[in-house]
Amino acid sequence: MRPLRSLRARWGALALGCLLVAGCGAKTATVTGQVTYKGKPVTGGSVVFYCSDKQIVRGLIGPDGRYSIPNVPSGIGPATVTVQSHTRVPEGFRMKQQLPPSVGGPTPPAPDRTDGPRTPLPLRYAQPEESGLSVTVDRDHLTYDIDLKP
């Protein structure tokens, strides 16, 4: 019985050693920034990172042009970046809600952000092969502002 215990102890030590060498999980970071086009903030859409380890992460662009993407793989090399401007939803495809007035109760939801003006972007910025944008994430938090050109 002793050889079996000794074998288990060796395998356990080997597994523990592998975990210590590899670390306790992949490193990730949060990337934030502002997207501008022709010097003005892009008012909606998304920023997508195509990481070198084949992961894809994305974040939405707010009305002020700012975005935040958590859990971006860190320290693995450059990521290709794309920016997509979402088009407005046609009037007939949205469901309008008519909520009764509320006194002292919950407030109605804010208007749909698809109602606001959209910034049309050149299609090349939505294609990973054509965007020309890339960033290397090598810290826990990185600010990456994206200034798009016509």
N, C-alpha and C positions, 0 to 999 in steps of 0.2 A: 503494500500500500504506500510505502514511503516514496518510491519512484514516481507514482502518480501525483502526489502532493508537490513534489519537487518540480515536476513538469508544469503543473498548474501555476506555481509560484513564478517560474521563469516566463511563462506566457503572459501572466499578469503584469510582471515587471516590464516586459517588452511592449505590451499595449500601453502602459502608462508612459513609458519613454516616448513612444510615437506621438501620443497626445501632447506631451510637453514640447516636443520639437515642432509639431505642426501648429501649436497654438490652440486656443479654445474657440475656433470658428473663424470665419472670414472677416477681414476688416472692412468696415463700411464707413461712409462719410455722408454728410449732408451738403449738397451744392445749392447755393442760392445765387440770385442775380436779377438783372433786369434786361429785357429784350427790347431793343429799339430798331426802328426801320426809318431811314431818312431823318434820323435825329429825334423821332417822336416815339413814345412808348407803344408797343404792340398791345392792343387792348383785349386780347383773348387768344386762346389757342393752347398749344402744348409744346414743351421742350422734351425731346426724347434722346436718351443716351444709349448708344449701342456699344457696350463694353467689350473689351478684347477677350473676355472669358465667355462670350456669347450671351450674357445676360442683357436684358433690355429693361430700362427703368425710365419713368416719365413723370412729369409734373405739369400742372396746369398754370397758364399765365393769367394773372389777375388783371383787373381793369386798369391798374397803374403800370402794367408791363412787368411786374415782378413775378418770379417763380421760385419754388423751393422743391428740391427732390431729395428725400431721405433715402437711406440704404443704398447708396451708390457704391459699388465695389471699389475699394481703395488699394493703391499700390500694385496694380496689375498691368499698367501700361495705358496708352491713350484710348479714349473713348470717342467714337464718331458721334457728332451731335446734329440733330435735325430740329427744325422749328416748323410747326404746322399752325396755320391760322384757320380756325374753325369757321365755317360759313354759317350764315344765319339760317335758322330753321324756318322754312316757308310757313306762312300764316296758317294754312290748312292742316299742317302736320302737328300743331301744338294743341294741347287740350287746355282750354281756358277754364279757370275755376271762378265761381261766383260764391264767395264765402259771405255769410251774414255778418253784419257788424258785431263786434265783440266789445263788451264793456267789462273791464276788469279780468278778462280771460286772456288766452294766448293771442299773440299778434299774428296777422296773416303773413305768409311767406313773402320774402322780398321778390320783386319782379325778376323774371327769368333773365339771366345775363345775355341770352342770345338776342335780346331786343336792342342792345347797344350797337354802336358803330363797330364795324370790323375793319381790321387793317389787312387788305389783300397783300400777300407776299408772293414773290416769284416762286414758282413751283420747285425750282432747284433746291431750295432750303428744306423741302420735305423729303428729299431723296438722300439716303446715306451716302450713295456713291457720288453725288453731285454737290452736296451742301458746302464742302470745303471747311467745315467747322470741326474742331476736335479739341479735347482737353484731357490732361493727365491729372487724375485725382490722387493726391499723395498726402493728404492731411485729413483730420477728422471733420473739418468744416472748410469749405472753399467757396469763395465768391467768384462767379464766372459771368460777367456781363457780356451780352451778345449784341453787337452792333451790326445789323444787316444792311447791305448795300443793294441798290437797284440792279 
